[in-house]
Structure formats: C-alpha cells, structure tokens
Amino acid sequence: MDFFFLESAFEVIDFRSFSNLWFWIALATLWSTASHWAVGVPFDMVRRAARGSEQSLQDMHTLANIQARRLLFIADATGLISTALTFFTVTVLSLLGFLYRIEFAQAILLLFVPMMIVGWLSLRTARQVEGLDPPDLGNLLAEHRRRVQFVGVIAIFVTSMWGMWVNMNQSVLS
C-alpha cells in the first residue's frame, strides 16, 4: 500500500525539470525579481528619484543605506560559513546533475550559480553605497541593475540551450 502511494506520488510530481512549465515560470520570476531589486531597493523607486522626485530620492538613499548595512552585516557575520555552504551545495548539485545525470539537480544548479554571481554583485555594490550622494547612488544602483540583467540574459540563454539539449536527447519511450 505504501509503495503504491509513493509510486503514484512520483508519477504526479514530475522531476524532469526542463520539460516542465513550472520550471520556466520559476526561472522568469527569479530573474524578474532579481533585476527589480537593486541591493534591496525597488528599481521603480530609483527611476522616480532619477526623474527628480525629492521624496523618492530621500527614500532611495535611506533604503539603500539600510539594506547595504544589512547585507554587509550578514556578510561579515556569516561570510566564511555562507561561502563554505554555498560551494558545498554547488559541488553536490554538480555531482548529482552531471556525474549521476539527475535533471532536477542540473536545473537547480542552473538557477543557483547565476544567483551566486548576483549575490556577489550585490555585496560588491553594497560596499560602495556608504557615503554616496543620492544622485550618485541612483547611478550606482542603475549600473548594478544593468549588470544583474546581463547575468540574467546569459543565464537564461545557457539554461534554455541546456534545457533544449536535454529535452531533445530524452527518449520518448523511457
């Protein structure tokens, strides 16, 4: 009875990620969200500040400083442990995905590695926030967003190419 339930559950939950619509929706949502928030500041606030809204300029400056200090505190407090766990996770996902050919691990790895780069870019930008004037801060956040979008374009391209390769090489009969 229990074995039948597990078998039924695994038939309903499809772990073939690249042929699953939900994976592609998650990929689009991930990159949309990553490019909208520049170091914890919503980009529409940066745009309003660039258009000359004095209140948005002050809000952007305050929020960017708060978020930058928060990111730097977390990085300073847990930097070594976070780095070790991150690279352990990448190693495990790489081995599972490419040595053992588990498609789910490949998909998670293709989501995770570019977000590691975005995390590094965010930390790098957060270190530059302190002491900037609001107009210079807006330029810094816009540049950060462009870099995140560039990483996103490359990541989406690589993920889609790999996903198509995996889907074309899967047998319909197996």
Secondary structure as UniProt FT lines:
FT   HELIX           2..12
FT   HELIX           17..19
FT   HELIX           21..36
FT   STRAND          37..38
FT   TURN            39..40
FT   STRAND          41..42
FT   HELIX           43..50
FT   TURN            51..52
FT   HELIX           54..94
FT   HELIX           95..99
FT   HELIX           103..129
FT   TURN            130..131
FT   HELIX           134..169
//
